[in-house]
Amino acid sequence: MLKLRGSLFGSLRATILSWFPLRGSSAILACCRLRSVIIIFQQRNMSHLILQSPTLDQAVIEKIAAIVSADGVQELGPTAVRILGADSNEKPQVAVECQRARMDFAFLEQIQLLRECKILVMDMDSTLINIECIDEIAAAVGRKEQVSAITEAAMRGEIADFTESLIRRVRLLEGVPESALMSVYENRLQLNAGAENLVATAKKHGVHTLLVSGGFTFFTEKLKTRLELNEAHANTLEVVDGTLTGRVLGDIVDAQAKAGYVTQLATRLGAAPEQIIAVGDGANDLKMMEKAKFSVAYRAKPVVQEQAAYALNHAPLDAILNWFRLSH
């Protein structure tokens, strides 16, 4: 769609008047009408709108296209479409329609190349993987309910001090055999849908992959090897004689530490915010996500959904790739 700018008004006016030999009040009226058209176009904030869902509804797509006064719709595959020339001023109404239809949406000013990004940073528990590892470890000694309650409160942002909440939870792990960690990894831990493709595609396009977790190195190191991630940072559980002591070794990886790892890497790689994708689900991820233009709330708590630029509540992790152009 043609976007008209105020700076073009003079030349457009001259052109229009050359087409129609108007004089006097008729000429003035024509110019006023032309200026109104220009103002309308200027007020529209034209974007690409990506809609995604495991089950796309064509009727809903057409309704949303009408709401945003779209120029057209482009299929990206069976689970995604791109609406062209979408008016992002209609975002509140689009959000309502997408929530009702169980669709994810993303307004993008432009579709940039994935290889123009430099960093993909992800949380681990309930983001890259399907579980909260600490809760499953606690199950080995019958304390899952106690630990889960603290975990949920921390993720919702109800416990401001993450360090204190982690210390409380880890203390409840005292006496757990170290073998329980491997049991959780082998029997309970699964990658969330789309995780492998997201990481592999990012790496293929030269994006540095970083895993930062308030969880534990036992799991992040195994995932780093499994997915061939560039870096991973997490907390280290103290183990003595094959048993967890209920303590963490060294500094705790909290929200500020997560953000610090992203900042350090961005400085090293010369990455600006628009070259960073950050994915998380809990309040402990917010400072890290602030470093990225593409901050993504994945199946996240309300406090995260409210502050993230984008959200994936229905589509898999690799739905992020549909926001970019892939170079081959």
N, C-alpha and C positions, 0 to 999 in steps of 0.2 A: 504494500500500500504506500502511496506517495505521502511523505510527511512534509508539510508546508511549514516554513519558518518565517518569523516576522521580518527578517532581513530581506526576504524575497518579495515583500508586499509591493514595493515600488515597481519592480520589473514586471510582476504579475499583473498589477493594475494597468500598466502601459500595454501589456500584451492583450489583456481582456478588452480594453478600450479600442485597440486596433481591430479587434474582431467585430466589435459592435460600435458603430459610429454614434455613440450616445453623446448628448449635449446637456448642459445645464443640470437641473435637478435629477434627471434620469441617470446621468453619469455619476453624480454624487451617491445616489441610491445603490448603483451597481458596485461602487467602491466599498460602501458600508457593508453590503452583503458579502463581498469577497473577504473583507476583514473578519467578519463573523465566522466564515468558514475556516479561515486560517487559525483563529483563536480556538475553535473547536478541536482542530487537529493538534494544536500545540498542547492542549490540556490532556489529550489522550497519551498515556504512557505505554508505548507499544513494546511488547515483549514476546518471547516464546513461552508457551505454557505446556509443560510436560505432564501428562496424566498417566498414571500407572496403577495397575491392579491385577491380581491373578485372574480376575474375571471382569474384563471391561464390558460396560453396558453401552451399546451404540447410542441408545436414546439419551443417556446422560451426557455422553460426549457431545452430541448435537445441541443439547440444551445449554451446556457450558460454553460451547462455541458461540452460541447466540448471545449469551450474557456478556461475553468479552468482545463482541463485535469482531469476530475472527475473520481473517482473510482466507483461511483454509485449514484443512486438517491433514497431517501426514502420518501414516502408520509407521511405527518403528519396530513393529513385531506384534505378536498376539497379545501381549500384555502392556503395551505402551503406545501412546500417540503423542505427536507434537502439534499443538495448535498454533498457527502462525498469525502474527499481527494481533496478539491478544492485549487487551487493555488491562494493565495490572491494577488500575484503580478499582477494578471489580473483585479484587482478591478476597474481601470478606464474604461476598456472596458465593464465590467459587469454593471457599473453605466449607461453607454450609452444605453445598451440593455434594462435595467430595466426601465429607463425613457421612452424609446420608447414604451414599452409594459405595462406601468402603473403598475409596480411591485415594491415592497419594497424588499431590500436585506440587509443581515447582515452577515459579515464574523466573525466567532468566532473560536478562537484557540482551545477551548474545550467547551463542553456543561456541565455546572455545575448545581448542584441541586439548585432549587429555594430557598430551606430552608437554603442554605449557604449564601444567601443575608440577610442583616439585616435591610435595609431601602429602602422604596419606597417613594420618595418625588415627589410631583406633583404641578404644577401651577394650578390655577383654570380657569380663563377666557380664552376661546378658546382652552383650553387643556382638563381639566376634564369636562368642560361644553361647550355648543355650542355658547355662546354669550360673549360679553364684557359687563358686568353688568352696568358699569358706562354710557355707550352709551344708554342703554335701559332706565335707570333712567332719563337721560337728555331728552329723547323723551317725557316724561310726561309734560315738559314745552316748547316743541318745539325747543330744543337746541341740538338735537342729531347730526346734521351735524357738528356743531362747535366742539362738544366734540369728535366725531369720528375722525375728522381730526387730532386732537392732539394725540389721542390714537394710530392711525396708524403710525404717525411719531415717537412716542416713541418706539413702537414695532419694527420698522425698524432700530432703533438705531440712528435716525437722531436728536433726542433730547437727549443730553448726560446726562442731569440732570433729572432723573425720578421724584425726589421729586418736582422739580419746575413744571414739566408737570402735575403732579397729583394735585398740589395746584391750577393750572390754571383751570383744568377740574372741580374739586370739587366746585370751586367758582361759576361756571356756574350752579350748582345744587341748589343754594340758592332759597328758596321758594318752593321747591318740597315737596309735602305732604309725610309724612313718609309712608302712605298707598301705595304709588307708589312702594316702595321696595317689598312689598308682592305681588303686582300685577305682577311685573317682575318675581319674583320667581315662582309664580303659573302659569303664562300664557306664559312666554317667555323662561325661563331657562329649558334646557334639558341636561341630561348627554350625553356626546359623546359616540358613539358606542363602546362597549367593556369595558367601565369604571367600571361598577358594577362587571363584572367578574374578571377584573384585580385586583381590590381592594379585593374582597372576596377571590380570590385564594391566593393572597399575604398573607393575614391575616391567612388563613388556614395553610400556611406553615411557620408561625411564623415571617413574615416580618413586621416590624414596619411601619405604614402608616402615612405620614406627608403631610399636605396640607399647602403650603405657597403662599400667594397671595398679589399682590399689589392692590387687590380689597378690599372688605369690609367684616367685621365680620358678618354683617347681613346674608350674603349668606354662608360664610365659616362655620359658626356655624350650620346652617341648614343642610349643606352637611355632616358635621362631624357626626351629629346625624343620618342622613339618611343612610350613608355608614358605620357607626361605625368606623370612622377613629380614630387613636390614638391621633393625635394632629392636630390643625389648627391655623394658624396665619395670620392676615390681618390687615387692617386699620379700625379705628372706625369713622364713620360719626357722627358729632355733630347734635343732634336733640333738638330743643326747642319748646315746645307747639305743638308737633306733626308735626313740619316742619323742613326741613334741613336748616342749617344756612349757608352752603357753606364752612364749615371748617372741618378739620380732628382733632380728639383728639389724643394727644400723638405723639410719634415718628412714622414717616412714614416707612412702610415696603417697602424698595427699594431693589435693586439688592444685595447690601452688607448685608442688614438685612436678606434676604432670605438665602444667603450663610452662614451667622452666625448661623441661626437656624439649618441648616444641620450640620455644624461643631460641635455645642453644642451637638446635638443628637448623632452624630458619636462618639464623645468622651465618652458620657454617656454609649453607647452600645458597645464601642470597635469595631466600624465598620471601616474597611479599604475601600479605594475607590472601590476595586473590589467587595465589598459587598453592594454597593449602586446603586440604579436605580433612575435616575432623569429625569423627563419629563417636557418639556416646549415648548413654541412657540415664545416667544419674546426676545428682547435684554435684558430685565430685568431679564431673567432667566439664562443668561450665567454664571454668577459667581457661582450660585447654581449648575449648571450642571458640572462645572469644578471639583466639589468634587466627582463626580461619574465616575466609569469606564463605566457604562452603561448609558451614557448621550443620551437622545432620543429627537430629534426634531420632534414634532408632528404637522403636517400641518403648519410648521413654516416659519417664514420670512427667506429670503436668508442668512442674517448674522448669524442666528442660525444654519441653515442647514450646513453652511460652517465649523462651529466649533464643532458641536455635533459628537459623535462617530457613531450614528445611526440615521436613519430618518424613520418616518412612514408618507407617503404622500397618501397612498391608503388603507392600511389595518387598522382595528380598533385598539383601545388601547390595547386590550388583545392579540394582535399579539405578544406583548413583551413576553408572556408566552412561545411561541414556541422557544425562545432562550435558554430555561432552561429545565432540566429534573424535572418532578414533582414527588415527593415521596408521597405515599398514606398511 
